[in-house]
Amino acid sequence: MAVWGAAFKPHTDDIRDSPALAVADALQKAGAEVTVHDPAAMENARRAYPALDYADDPIQAVTGAALLLHLTDWPQYSDADPADLARHIAALKVIDARGTLNAECWRAAGWTFRALGRL
């Protein structure tokens, strides 16, 4: 499982009360293999949650994953090319918890797309 985002909000490395890391940690404790990426908060996340796996870039995070969770709204994630990502992930499934991914674009690339509060 890939988790995009560790910071509690974009454009910061602050992980205090980060819902993204709470979700990643809970999933890992439930037995999931979780790989996290965040453009700014990786160092802080590694210190606070050393049991999680971390990736240096978004593509590395999704490689081999069965699900992508978009949990912190970073431009790098919203601008990602779902067709390109499809070549790396094991299953074309994404949950957009931030509501910033383009659902039409992701679905057109073959992804099963779910977003909180949207169809």
C-alpha positions as CSV (number, residue, x, y, z in Angstrom):
1,M,0.0,0.0,0.0
2,A,1.3,3.4,-0.9
3,V,0.6,6.5,1.1
4,W,1.2,9.9,-0.4
5,G,1.6,12.4,2.3
6,A,2.9,12.5,5.9
7,A,2.7,16.1,6.9
8,F,-0.5,17.3,8.5
9,K,-0.8,19.9,5.7
10,P,1.0,20.7,2.5
11,H,4.1,22.9,2.3
12,T,5.3,22.0,5.7
13,D,7.4,19.3,7.4
14,D,5.2,19.4,10.5
15,I,3.8,15.9,11.3
16,R,2.2,16.8,14.7
17,D,-1.2,15.2,14.7
18,S,-0.8,14.1,11.1
19,P,-3.9,12.1,10.1
20,A,-1.9,10.7,7.2
21,L,0.7,9.1,9.5
22,A,-2.0,7.9,11.9
23,V,-3.7,6.1,9.0
24,A,-0.4,4.7,7.7
25,D,0.6,3.5,11.2
26,A,-2.8,1.9,11.8
27,L,-2.7,0.0,8.5
28,Q,0.9,-1.2,9.2
29,K,-0.1,-2.4,12.6
30,A,-3.0,-4.3,11.1
31,G,-0.6,-6.1,8.8
32,A,-0.4,-4.0,5.7
33,E,2.9,-3.3,4.0
34,V,2.9,0.5,3.9
35,T,5.3,2.8,2.0
36,V,5.1,6.5,2.6
37,H,6.3,9.5,0.6
38,D,6.1,13.2,1.4
39,P,8.1,16.0,-0.3
40,A,9.0,17.7,2.9
41,A,8.2,15.6,6.0
42,M,10.2,12.4,5.4
43,E,12.9,13.0,8.0
44,N,10.3,13.9,10.8
45,A,8.1,10.9,9.8
46,R,11.0,8.5,9.9
47,R,11.9,9.6,13.4
48,A,8.3,9.4,14.7
49,Y,7.3,6.2,12.8
50,P,10.4,4.1,12.2
51,A,8.4,0.9,11.5
52,L,6.9,2.3,8.3
53,D,8.7,2.0,5.0
54,Y,9.6,5.2,3.1
55,A,10.2,6.1,-0.5
56,D,12.3,8.8,-2.0
57,D,9.7,9.7,-4.7
58,P,6.0,9.2,-5.4
59,I,6.7,6.6,-8.1
60,Q,8.9,4.5,-5.8
61,A,6.2,4.7,-3.2
62,V,3.6,3.1,-5.5
63,T,5.8,0.5,-7.1
64,G,4.2,-2.9,-6.5
65,A,1.5,-1.4,-4.2
66,A,-2.1,-2.8,-4.3
67,L,-3.6,0.6,-3.4
68,L,-2.6,4.3,-3.4
69,L,-3.9,6.5,-0.6
70,H,-3.6,10.3,-1.3
71,L,-3.6,11.7,2.3
72,T,-1.8,15.1,2.1
73,D,-2.4,17.6,-0.7
74,W,0.9,18.3,-2.4
75,P,1.1,19.7,-6.0
76,Q,3.4,16.9,-6.9
77,Y,0.6,14.4,-6.3
78,S,-2.2,16.4,-8.0
79,D,0.1,16.9,-11.0
80,A,1.1,13.2,-11.2
81,D,0.3,11.4,-14.4
82,P,-2.0,8.4,-13.6
83,A,-1.1,6.7,-16.9
84,D,2.6,6.8,-16.0
85,L,1.9,5.6,-12.4
86,A,-0.2,2.7,-13.8
87,R,3.0,1.1,-15.1
88,H,4.4,0.9,-11.6
89,I,1.6,-0.1,-9.3
90,A,0.3,-3.6,-8.9
91,A,-3.4,-2.6,-8.8
92,L,-5.0,0.5,-10.3
93,K,-6.8,1.6,-7.2
94,V,-6.6,5.1,-5.5
95,I,-8.4,6.7,-2.7
96,D,-8.2,10.5,-2.8
97,A,-8.8,11.7,0.8
98,R,-7.9,15.3,-0.1
99,G,-10.2,15.7,-3.1
100,T,-7.6,17.3,-5.3
101,L,-6.9,14.6,-7.9
102,N,-8.7,14.8,-11.2
103,A,-11.1,11.9,-11.0
104,E,-11.9,11.9,-14.8
105,C,-8.2,11.8,-15.6
106,W,-7.5,8.9,-13.2
107,R,-10.5,6.9,-14.4
108,A,-9.6,7.5,-18.0
109,A,-6.2,5.9,-17.3
110,G,-8.0,2.8,-16.0
111,W,-7.9,3.4,-12.2
112,T,-10.6,2.6,-9.8
113,F,-11.0,6.0,-8.2
114,R,-12.6,6.8,-4.9
115,A,-12.7,10.1,-3.1
116,L,-14.1,11.2,0.2
117,G,-17.3,13.1,-0.3
118,R,-17.3,12.6,-4.1
119,L,-18.6,10.0,-6.5
